[in-house]
Amino acid sequence: MQNQLRIPLYLGYGHKKVFTRHQLNIISIRWKTVCPEISHDNETTVSTSSPRWNILHSEPVYNPTLVENPNLCKSLWDRLQLFNPDKTLALNHNESIVSMILPPPNITGTLHVGHALTCTIQDAIARCYRMHGKTVLWVPGMDHAGIATQSVVERDLLKQYSLNSSQFPINQSKSSAPSCQVPSNPRLLLGRENFIQRIWDWKNQHADLIREQLNSLGLCLDWSREFFTLSPSHSECVTEAFLRLYNAGLIYQSESFISWCCYLQTAISDIEVEFRDISESKFLNIPGYEKPIEFGIMDYFAYRVIDPPKSSLSECNHSGSRWDEIVIATTRLETMLASVALVVHPDDKRYQHLIGCYVEHPFYPNERLPIIADAQFVQPEIGTGVVKLSPGHSQVDWEVAKRHQLPIKHVFDNSGCITNTGSEFDGLPRFIARQRLVEQLTNLGLYKRRQNIGANGGRTALLPICSRSGDIIEPMIKKQWFVRTKNLAEAAVKAVHSNQLELFPANQKLIWSEWLKPTNHKDWCISRQLYWGHPIPAYKVITSNSKSNDDCDSTDRWIVARSINEAVNILTDSGLQSNDYQLIPDPDVLDTWFSSALLPFSVFGWPNDTKELRFYPLRLIESGQDILFFWIARMVMLGVFLTGQVPFKTVCTSKLIYLIVGYHLFLSIDWNNRVFRINYSFVCVNFYIYHRHYPSIIIKCNMIKC
């Protein structure tokens, strides 16, 4: 027992003879306070040569097998509180403090090799600082990971109920037509409260697994300060940050294009969109569809020209059609239901005589679409040189429509079904509607042909895919909450150029400045249509003058407040009586990156004036280079604004681990269950080879199966 109790002192503080006498005095005092049963005398100083402080005293060389057994060290580290800086600071208030936070792993499942890499790097940094006499605080925690966790739990529920798309109940939400064949998600079946409870059950189960894995790595974390990003204290911080940004005019509500996942029925962040190059026909499994859907095809179809110029009726255009019709090519045939115009290049002689003419929409007999010219939009060499304009479902089209003062038409509901067209296609999922459109256009004699995208010139198209669900992303105009990033980004760039913030490696400084240029980024959409996450602290005011509960045309009908009681007080002060209105909480939640951006100070109790804030700002932050903008930059932007100082002094970015096929482990959903799996026979073969080449360098280490 006595020998075992001596183990953590060596493990927790480093190698033999690395302590100052002051540190050894502190160690000795702690040892005797926590474990008085092993104190043999009244000495307060420990000799580095004493075998009872060094388990390697009798070993001729460093022997990792003696020190890599977590069953011996972890419980004793916790018992001695070796990684809690409070006692050290109590003895010496002037101790130099180094504070760090572990980038919180998502509770989506178990950890993978990428987590092991970043944990190892940070553990080495923390121990290095401690060996140099610094008081180190390294705070662990876990991220609620809104959309990621919700998606994983939904898939888990599907497995539990043994449901597939053909068995799933049909979505009968208000925004969907009754005939829509896209299935509901489990969250819609269970309801908000029941589904959230399922996620809490998931969180409690997987949090234990994550702690076990982190402990198996032997990390010097202070578990007494463990955080969870959806805890009440963090919710208070998130709410306060939202209010301060809103009151400063940096948060606003507006209609804008966002990336929409029809299967999850929520906006998603750019980091959750994966792009796949596609140049030829490919069938992909899309959630909500029984059969694979074909992509990579260019469909050619025609609009009939109304009263075409008589001089051209006897001529044929380049595609073989007569000039009483105009042919276009598209990869998104279903959006022709939202088209408001056709666009040609003003210098394209093939179509100059048609500019100003109109075509009839094949499925809207009373609608005429103008043929307009726009040199910025059309590339004559692509397709037929004619582009249909669907501004409700393409941001580029939307910008052209604004220039030409054209109307905006939306034909998809939140689940991706056709709606409000008054045609036979209403209620069909968008890709089923695409197939039906081919059939109907063929019957009308307007469908010309189909070919691979890359058939002419080897061109490719980028297919945006939701990394959480596998659904095809749909650009949609939605009313969302946004953060104005221009001034915040300028402050983040200034922090680097003024050397308040150091980026390592140095080339990240150029990337930082380039990403945060006003021309390279847009305002940050922070609202998500999910159940799992921090609620948006905003309340819609419904009065007798409101058109309906769904009407939110003006932002002055929204009250931003810390609670519904505070919102009532605000309205009372404005002269409204409680029976004059109804308050409806915003059903949306905040983007996970918003709460994560507050971590450097939320973990220490901000906005309350706590003693823990002495650990802020952090000494450094270490993370993968893939989230330099999504997390690191946003921490700096919000930290500078809310606290008046950069949230950390140094940023260290590490490389990612990639599979041979090119997918990195950090975002790969399928790798969540391949945690720390080691092919031991493969390792042994390589170890044997290395040992033959480097017999005096390679030493035997423990391999602990997790």
Stockholm file with secondary structure:
# STOCKHOLM 1.0

chainA/1-706         MQNQLRIPLYLGYGHKKVFTRHQLNIISIRWKTVCPEISHDNETTVSTSSPRWNILHSEPVYNPTLVENPNLCKSLWDRLQLFNPDKTLALNHNESIVSMILPPPNITGTLHVGHALTCTIQDAIARCYRMHGKTVLWVPGMDHAGIATQSVVERDLLKQYSLNSSQFPINQSKSSAPSCQVPSNPRLLLGRENFIQRIWDWKNQHADLIREQLNSLGLCLDWSREFFTLSPSHSECVTEAFLRLYNAGLIYQSESFISWCCYLQTAISDIEVEFRDISESKFLNIPGYEKPIEFGIMDYFAYRVIDPPKSSLSECNHSGSRWDEIVIATTRLETMLASVALVVHPDDKRYQHLIGCYVEHPFYPNERLPIIADAQFVQPEIGTGVVKLSPGHSQVDWEVAKRHQLPIKHVFDNSGCITNTGSEFDGLPRFIARQRLVEQLTNLGLYKRRQNIGANGGRTALLPICSRSGDIIEPMIKKQWFVRTKNLAEAAVKAVHSNQLELFPANQKLIWSEWLKPTNHKDWCISRQLYWGHPIPAYKVITSNSKSNDDCDSTDRWIVARSINEAVNILTDSGLQSNDYQLIPDPDVLDTWFSSALLPFSVFGWPNDTKELRFYPLRLIESGQDILFFWIARMVMLGVFLTGQVPFKTVCTSKLIYLIVGYHLFLSIDWNNRVFRINYSFVCVNFYIYHRHYPSIIIKCNMIKC
#=GR chainA/1-706 SS CHHHHTHHHHHHHCSTTCCCHHHHHHHHHHHHHHCGGGCCSCCCCCCTTCGGGCTTTTCSSCCHHHHCCHHHHHHHHHHHTTTCTHHHHHHCTTCCEEEEECCCCBTTSCCCHHHHHHHHHHHHHHHHHHHTTCEEEEECEEBCCHHHHHHHHHHHHHHHHTCCTTTSCBCCCTTSCTTCCCBCCHHHHHCHHHHHHHHHHHHHHHHHHHHHHHHHTTCCCCGGGCEETTSHHHHHHHHHHHHHHHHTTCEEEEEEEEEEETTTTEEECGGGEEEEEECSCEEECCTTCSSCEEESEEEEEEEEEESCCGGGTTCBCTTSCBTTEEEEEESCGGGGGGCCEEEECTTCTTTGGGTTCEEEETTEEEEEEEEEECTTTCCTTSTTSEEEECTTSCHHHHHHHHHTTCCCCCCBCTTSBBCSSCSTTTTSBHHHHHHHHHHHHHHTTCEEEEEEGGGTTTCCEEEEEETTTCCBCEEEEEEEEEECCHHHHHHHHHHHHTTSSEEESTTHHHHHHHHTSTTTCCCEECEECCSSSCBCCEEEEEETTCSCTTCCCSGGGEEECSSHHHHHHHHHHTTCCGGGEEEEECCCEECHHHHHTTHHHHTTTTTSCCGGGGGCSEEEEEEEGGGIIIIIIHHHHHHHHHHSSCSEEEEEEECCCBCTTSCBTTTCGGGTTCTTCCCHHHHHHHHHHHHHHCTTTCCCCCCCCC
#=GC SS_cons         CHHHHTHHHHHHHCSTTCCCHHHHHHHHHHHHHHCGGGCCSCCCCCCTTCGGGCTTTTCSSCCHHHHCCHHHHHHHHHHHTTTCTHHHHHHCTTCCEEEEECCCCBTTSCCCHHHHHHHHHHHHHHHHHHHTTCEEEEECEEBCCHHHHHHHHHHHHHHHHTCCTTTSCBCCCTTSCTTCCCBCCHHHHHCHHHHHHHHHHHHHHHHHHHHHHHHHTTCCCCGGGCEETTSHHHHHHHHHHHHHHHHTTCEEEEEEEEEEETTTTEEECGGGEEEEEECSCEEECCTTCSSCEEESEEEEEEEEEESCCGGGTTCBCTTSCBTTEEEEEESCGGGGGGCCEEEECTTCTTTGGGTTCEEEETTEEEEEEEEEECTTTCCTTSTTSEEEECTTSCHHHHHHHHHTTCCCCCCBCTTSBBCSSCSTTTTSBHHHHHHHHHHHHHHTTCEEEEEEGGGTTTCCEEEEEETTTCCBCEEEEEEEEEECCHHHHHHHHHHHHTTSSEEESTTHHHHHHHHTSTTTCCCEECEECCSSSCBCCEEEEEETTCSCTTCCCSGGGEEECSSHHHHHHHHHHTTCCGGGEEEEECCCEECHHHHHTTHHHHTTTTTSCCGGGGGCSEEEEEEEGGGIIIIIIHHHHHHHHHHSSCSEEEEEEECCCBCTTSCBTTTCGGGTTCTTCCCHHHHHHHHHHHHHHCTTTCCCCCCCCC
//
